[in-house]
């Protein structure tokens, strides 16, 4: 398992939190997702044999948000 914390811009409400959680939980290999609206951070625990950080970032960006690297 790998844990990664990402800074995400564009979240403004709990609907945004739910959208990101849903987008990530639909990816294979995702175990846990925690979205903190106030700090604009997303913590994700995933199996690196099933997914990777590039796919995770793409899922967040496809949902309409910007990941800062």
C-alpha positions in Angstrom: 0.0 0.0 0.0 1.0 3.5 -0.7 -0.3 6.7 0.9 -0.2 10.0 -1.1 -1.4 13.5 -0.2 -2.4 15.9 -3.0 -3.2 19.6 -3.0 -6.4 20.1 -5.0 -7.7 23.5 -6.1 -11.3 24.3 -7.0 -13.1 22.6 -4.2 -15.7 24.9 -2.6 -18.4 22.7 -1.0 -19.3 19.2 0.2 -20.6 18.4 -3.3 -17.0 18.8 -4.5 -15.8 16.4 -1.7 -18.3 13.8 -2.8 -17.4 14.2 -6.5 -13.7 13.6 -5.8 -14.4 10.7 -3.5 -16.6 9.0 -6.0 -14.1 9.6 -8.9 -11.3 8.0 -6.9 -13.3 5.1 -5.4 -14.2 4.1 -8.9 -10.6 3.4 -9.7 -9.3 -0.1 -9.2 -6.8 -0.4 -6.3 -8.0 2.5 -4.2 -8.5 1.6 -0.6 -9.2 4.8 1.2 -9.9 8.4 0.2 -10.0 11.3 2.6 -10.9 14.8 1.2 -10.3 17.8 3.4 -12.2 20.8 2.0 -10.7 23.4 4.3 -7.0 22.5 3.6 -7.8 21.5 0.0 -6.0 18.2 0.4 -6.8 14.7 -0.7 -5.2 11.8 1.0 -5.5 8.5 -0.9 -4.3 5.0 0.1 -3.8 2.7 -2.9 -2.3 -0.5 -4.1 0.5 0.6 -6.5 0.3 -2.8 -8.3 -3.3 -1.9 -9.4 -3.1 1.9 -10.0 -0.7 4.8 -9.9 -0.5 8.4 -9.0 -0.9 9.5 -12.6 -4.3 7.7 -12.9 -5.3 9.2 -9.6 -4.5 12.7 -10.7 -6.2 12.2 -14.0 -9.4 11.1 -12.2 -9.4 14.2 -10.0 -8.7 16.5 -13.0 -11.4 14.7 -15.1 -13.8 15.5 -12.3 -13.1 19.2 -12.9 -10.4 20.0 -10.3 -6.8 21.0 -10.5 -4.0 19.0 -8.8 -1.0 21.1 -7.8 2.3 19.2 -7.9 
